[in-house]
Amino acid sequence: MYPSVQVLLRVIVIGMSLFIGAYAYGEPPNSYLEQVRQCLEELDREKMDENWFYTMTTVTKDEILVTHSNPLRDKNKRVKLISVNDKTPSADRRKAFKKEEANRLERESEKGGQLRYSEMVDLDTLKFKTLNENNKTVQLSFSPRLKDMEDERDKFIGSLTFNTVTGLIETLAIENTEKVSPAFSVSIHRYKMTLDFVSRNNSLLIGQLKSTVKGKVGFLKTIDVDVDIIFSDYRKKPNVQEYASE
């Protein structure tokens, strides 16, 4: 028995929709590319430490640190330790934190600053993954660029969620697909970093950062890091110096 004309037409329509869908999801339209590019460049321009007051809650397996950043202070004094495990930090803990912060700033200076978002996401490799049912968000994949691991970038995959209504990036994630070795005798078998973004006063800012790193150094030392950082209490820096003593 031969299939009816209606059945044949249905098969053809389904086949065409699958073909068109595969083509569309293979390469994002230029409008999305340009919007994603603009979001990344906006994130690069928005220097949080220089332009915003904000609170940062860092949660690890061992402790919960709450810090506050004041853009009106000198660079080496902007970040203040507020609490450790919901308690006022001791003088020794504050001293240790200041040293850690100084070391962080020194490392950033030596490396020429942090990697820019527009450098982290290789737009030439951006491709569609999924489109949600209400067409409000699109999942895209990309090949990430990571400092000190350019030679192994093919072992990482990046993804981002783009809101087609607001025209903003909602999340950005990078994880490894194979074991990597960022330094001699260091082996990382699990790496994942996820960034969630929020819009404040018409600016795109980090809302949350989650990072997982698991591996080994040599044969004995184990790397097992899980960090969850929440950014809150954003307030734009005023044009006057009335909050300098805050």
N, C-alpha and C positions, 0 to 999 in steps of 0.2 A: 504493500500500500504506500503510495506516494504521499508526502506531507502536503497539507493544504497550502494555498497561497498565503493565507493569514499567518500560518506557522512560519513559512519561509520569510515573510516580511518581518516577523517578530525576531527571528534569528539574525537577520541582516541588521536590524535596528540595534539589537543588543551588541552585536559584533562591532558596529560602528561606534557605539557609545564607549565600549571598552577601548577601542583604538584611540578615539579622541581623548578619553580620560588618561590613557597611558602617555600620550603625547603631551597633554597639558601638565600632568604631574611630573614629567621629566624635566622641564625647564620652566622656571617661574617667569611671569611676564615682566617686562622692563619696569612697569609701574611699581611692582613689589620690590624689585631690586633697588630702585631709587629711594623708596620709602625706608627700607631696611638700612641702606647706606646713610640716610639722613639721621636715623635714630642712633646709629653707632657713632656718627660724628658728633651728635648732640651729647652723648654720654662722655665722649672725649673732652668736649669743651667745658662740661659742667664739673669743674674741679671742686669736689665736695669739701675737702679740707680747707680750701681757701674761701669758699662762698657760703657754706652752710654750718649752722649749729646742728648737731645730731647726737643721739645716744646710740651706742653700739653694745649689744648684749651677746657675749661670746660663750657658747655652751660647748664644753668638752666632757670627756668621761670623768675627769678629775675635779673640775670646778666650773663655776659660772662667774664670769667677769662682766661688770658693767662699767663702761667708760663713757665720757662725754667729750665731744670735740667742740672747741671754741675757735672759730676762724680769726678772731681778733687778737689772739695771743701770738707770740713768736712761734715760729715753726716747731721748735723743739719743746714747746710747752703747750701746744694746742690740745693734746689728748690728756685728760685727767682720769685717773682711776677712782671710781665712785664706790664700788663694793666688790667683795669677793665672797661668793656663796651667801649673799644677802646680809653680809656683815661689813662693818667699816674696816677697811684694810689697815693693818698695822704700819708703823713707820718703816719697818724693814721691807714689808711687801710693797709699799709705795716706792721705796728706793730701788728695789729690784725691777719694778715696772718701768721706772724712768730709764733705767739702763737698757732694758729690752726695747723700749721705744727708740732710744738713741741708736741702738744697733740696727733696728729696722730702717730708720731714716738713712743711716750710713750705707746699708746694703742697696737701698733704692738709688741712692746717689751714684754708687759705683756702677750699677747696671744701667744708668741713664734713665731711671724712672721705671714705672710699671708699664707693661705692654698695653698699648692702646687697643680699645675695642675694635676700632676699624682695621687694626693690624691682625687681631686675633681671628676674625672671621674673614675667610677668603671668599669674597663675593663671586669670584669666577667659578667656584665649585658649588654654589647654592642650588639646591634642587628640592622639589616638592616631595613631601612624605605623605601627609594626609590633610584633608579638609574636613572640618567638623560639620555636623548635619545642618546647623543653622548658618553656615558660611561666615561666621564671625571671626574664627581663628584658623590660621594655616600653620601646619607643622612643616618646617623645612630642615634639610640636612646640609652640612657643609664640612669642608676639610679645614680643621683649625690650624692656626700657627701658634706654637708655644715656645717661649724663650728657653734656650739651652736644650731644646729637643727637636730642632728643625730636621735633623737627620732621621728622626723616627716619627715624623708627622703622619705617615701613612698608617701608623698603628693606633691612631686616634680618630674618633668621629665626633662631629659637633651637630647640635640640633638647636633650633630656636622656634619659639611660638610667636607668631605675628598676628596682632589683632587688626583685621581688615576694616573695622568700624572706626577705631580710634587712630589707626595708623601708627601704633606703637608696638615695640617688642615687649612681650610679657615675660618670657623666660629664655634663658640661654644655657645650654649644658654642653660639657665636653667630657668624654670618657674614653678609656683605652679599649681596644679590641684585641690586643695582644700584649704579652709581657714586654716592658720597656726598661731601659737602663739609662737613667739621666746622668749618672756619674759612675766612676770606676767602683766596682764591687757593690753597687746599689741596684737592686732588682725590684721593680714595681709590677705586681700582677693585678692590682686593682686601683684604678684612679678614676674619680668622678667629681666634677665640680658643676654645681647648678646655681645659677643666678636668677633671682626673681626681681622684677623691676616695678616701681610704682611711679605715679605721676603726682608731683607736688608743685603747686604754683606754676603750672605750665612747663615744668622741667621733669625730665626722665631721670630717676635716681634708683640706686640699689635698695631693694626692700629686704632681701634675705640672700645669704650666701651659704651653701652647704658644700662641704668638701670631705671626700673619703680617700685615704691613701693607705694601701696595705702592701707590704713587701718585706724585703730583707736587706740588711747591710752585712755583707760577708756571709758567713755561715751561722753566726750566733745571734746577732741582734735583729729583732723583729720590728718592723714599722707597722703601727696600727693606729691610725689617726682618723678621728671623726670629729669634725668641727661644724657647728651650726651658728651662724652669725646673723642676728636680727638688727636691722637699722630702723630707728624710730625717732619721734620728736623732732622731725625736720623743721628748721626755721631759717629762712633766708637771712643772710648777713645784711644788717642795715647800712646805710651810708654814713651814719654818725658813729662816734666812738663811745656811746653811752654804756655799752655792754662790755667794755674792755676788762673790767674787773670781775666779770661774772665767773 
